[in-house]
Structures are given as structure tokens and as C-alpha cells.
Amino acid sequence: SQVLDTKDVQVFKVTVNGQDAQFAFGEKHSFKGTPLEITFPNELRRGQEAIVEISFETSPQSSALQWFTPEQTSGKKHPFLFSQCQ
């Protein structure tokens, strides 16, 4: 499993290597946010890579998430989301 930090986001779906994964939010903390625990659908071998895709929606209260418009990116085609709280 993998635990990620979140704050005021809504998660709709999580996949790991293209397969649906179970996920759950932990207890919310006032300033640290809420842990998101992802349970991988299959056990990974040591050194095996996993591609985790999360379908989510932010809110105005979501701290440390920032967007670049397509015009601000090098390819100028798609927006880009980044986090300052890795």
C-alpha cells in the first residue's frame, strides 16, 4: 500500500498499473490534511515499478496545489498541476 498526503481534495478513482485500486482517507488533521491510503490490487516485487493514477478534484481550500495554464507550459497544449508539499 501507499499513503499520500491530501488536503481538501475529492478522489473519485485510483488505478495501479491500469487496475482499479481500493483507497480510503484516514483521520483529518487540522493543518496537516488527510492521509490517502491506496491499497495496491496486486503485490509488487522488489524493484518493480508501479504507475499510480488518481482521478481527483481540487477545491479552493486545497493548499499547496498550483496550476500552470497551457500557455505557461513548454508544450503549450495542456495545463500542469504541481504540489509544493511533497
C-alpha positions in Angstrom: 0.0 0.0 0.0 1.0 3.7 -0.3 0.0 6.6 1.8 -0.2 10.1 0.3 -0.9 13.5 2.0 -4.0 15.3 0.8 -5.9 18.4 1.8 -9.4 19.2 0.7 -9.5 17.1 -2.4 -12.2 14.7 -3.6 -10.9 11.4 -5.0 -13.0 9.5 -7.5 -10.9 6.6 -8.6 -7.4 5.2 -8.2 -5.7 2.7 -10.5 -2.3 1.0 -10.1 -0.7 -0.3 -13.3 -4.1 0.0 -15.0 -6.1 -1.9 -12.4 -8.6 -0.4 -10.0 -7.2 0.0 -6.5 -9.0 0.4 -3.2 -8.4 3.7 -1.4 -9.5 5.3 1.9 -9.0 8.5 3.7 -7.6 8.5 7.2 -8.3 10.9 10.0 -8.3 14.5 9.1 -5.7 16.8 10.8 -6.4 20.5 11.2 -3.3 21.7 9.4 -1.5 18.6 8.1 -4.5 17.5 6.0 -5.8 13.9 5.4 -3.8 10.8 4.6 -5.0 8.9 1.5 -4.2 5.2 1.8 -4.0 3.3 -1.5 -4.2 -0.5 -1.4 -2.4 -2.0 -4.5 -4.5 -4.6 -6.3 -1.5 -6.9 -6.7 1.6 -7.3 -4.6 4.7 -5.7 -6.2 8.0 -7.5 -6.4 11.1 -5.7 -5.1 12.2 -3.2 -7.7 9.0 -3.4 -9.7 7.7 0.0 -10.8 4.0 1.0 -10.3 2.1 3.6 -12.2 -0.5 5.1 -9.8 -3.2 7.2 -11.4 -5.6 9.3 -9.3 -8.8 10.9 -10.6 -9.5 13.8 -8.3 -10.9 17.3 -7.9 -9.4 20.1 -6.0 -11.2 22.8 -4.1 -10.4 26.4 -3.3 -9.3 25.2 0.2 -6.7 22.8 -1.3 -3.4 24.2 -0.1 -0.1 24.0 -2.0 -1.7 22.9 -5.3 -1.0 25.2 -8.2 -1.8 25.1 -11.9 0.0 26.3 -14.9 -2.3 27.2 -17.8 -1.4 25.5 -21.1 0.2 28.8 -22.2 2.6 28.6 -19.2 3.9 25.1 -20.1 6.7 24.2 -22.6 4.3 22.3 -24.9 1.5 24.9 -24.7 -1.2 22.2 -25.1 -2.2 21.0 -21.6 -2.4 22.5 -18.1 0.1 21.3 -15.5 -0.6 20.7 -11.8 2.1 20.7 -9.2 2.4 20.5 -5.5 4.7 22.3 -3.1 4.1 19.9 -0.2 5.8 16.7 -1.4 
